[in-house]
């Protein structure tokens, strides 16, 4: 059996990506990596995971409506404010 990530269904592929991002976040935490770049990278992972969940598991990918924008704004505003707080605290 030839296993390739591209032969998986889209939701399964997204699930694998979510698990990989979660594992990467956990490994960063276990490695005791610190710094503004690492904090922003982990925040970016969280925002990307939220976007993937909204697009694929909430079914918002094909929409151009208020609901898709609500999820994007819900991710961008807190993510931007948290990023700004990290940057100005240095």
C-alpha positions as CSV (number, residue, x, y, z in Angstrom):
1,X,0.0,0.0,0.0
2,X,1.4,3.4,-1.0
3,X,0.7,5.9,1.7
4,X,0.9,9.5,0.7
5,X,-0.5,12.6,2.4
6,X,-2.0,13.8,-0.8
7,X,-4.1,10.6,-1.2
8,X,-6.0,11.4,2.1
9,X,-9.4,13.1,2.3
10,X,-9.1,16.8,3.0
11,X,-10.4,16.6,6.6
12,X,-8.0,13.7,7.3
13,X,-5.1,15.7,5.9
14,X,-6.1,18.8,8.0
15,X,-6.3,16.5,11.0
16,X,-2.7,15.3,10.4
17,X,-1.6,18.9,10.0
18,X,-3.3,19.9,13.2
19,X,-1.6,17.0,15.0
20,X,1.8,18.0,13.6
21,X,1.4,21.6,14.7
22,X,0.3,20.4,18.2
23,X,3.3,18.1,18.4
24,X,5.6,20.9,17.2
25,X,4.2,23.2,19.9
26,X,4.6,20.5,22.6
27,X,8.2,19.9,21.4
28,X,9.0,23.6,21.7
29,X,7.6,23.7,25.2
30,X,9.6,20.6,26.2
31,X,12.8,22.1,24.7
32,X,12.6,25.2,26.9
33,X,13.0,27.4,23.9
34,X,12.4,31.1,24.8
35,X,12.3,34.4,23.1
36,X,10.0,36.7,21.2
37,X,10.4,34.7,18.0
38,X,9.4,31.4,19.6
39,X,6.4,33.0,21.3
40,X,5.2,34.5,18.1
41,X,5.8,31.2,16.3
42,X,3.6,29.3,18.8
43,X,1.0,32.0,18.5
44,X,1.1,31.7,14.7
45,X,0.6,27.9,15.1
46,X,-2.5,28.5,17.3
47,X,-4.0,31.0,14.8
48,X,-3.3,28.7,11.9
49,X,-5.0,25.8,13.8
50,X,-8.0,28.0,14.5
51,X,-8.3,28.9,10.9
52,X,-8.0,25.3,9.8
53,X,-10.7,24.2,12.3
54,X,-13.0,27.0,11.1
55,X,-12.4,26.2,7.4
56,X,-12.6,22.4,7.4
57,X,-14.4,21.2,10.6
58,X,-16.9,24.0,10.9
59,X,-17.5,24.0,7.1
60,X,-16.7,27.6,6.5
61,X,-14.1,27.1,3.7
62,X,-16.4,27.7,0.7
63,X,-18.3,30.6,2.3
64,X,-17.9,34.3,1.5
65,X,-20.3,35.3,4.2
66,X,-20.2,36.9,7.6
67,X,-19.5,33.6,9.3
68,X,-16.2,33.1,7.7
69,X,-15.1,36.7,8.3
70,X,-16.3,36.4,11.9
71,X,-13.9,33.5,12.5
72,X,-11.0,35.3,10.7
73,X,-11.6,38.5,12.7
74,X,-12.0,36.5,15.9
75,X,-8.5,35.0,15.2
76,X,-6.8,38.2,13.9
77,X,-7.8,40.7,16.5
78,X,-6.8,38.7,19.6
79,X,-3.7,37.3,17.8
80,X,-2.7,40.8,16.7
81,X,-3.2,42.2,20.2
82,X,-1.2,39.4,21.8
83,X,1.6,39.8,19.2
84,X,1.7,43.5,19.8
85,X,1.9,43.0,23.6
86,X,4.8,40.6,23.1
87,X,6.6,43.1,20.8
88,X,6.2,46.1,23.0
89,X,7.2,44.2,26.1
90,X,10.8,43.7,24.8
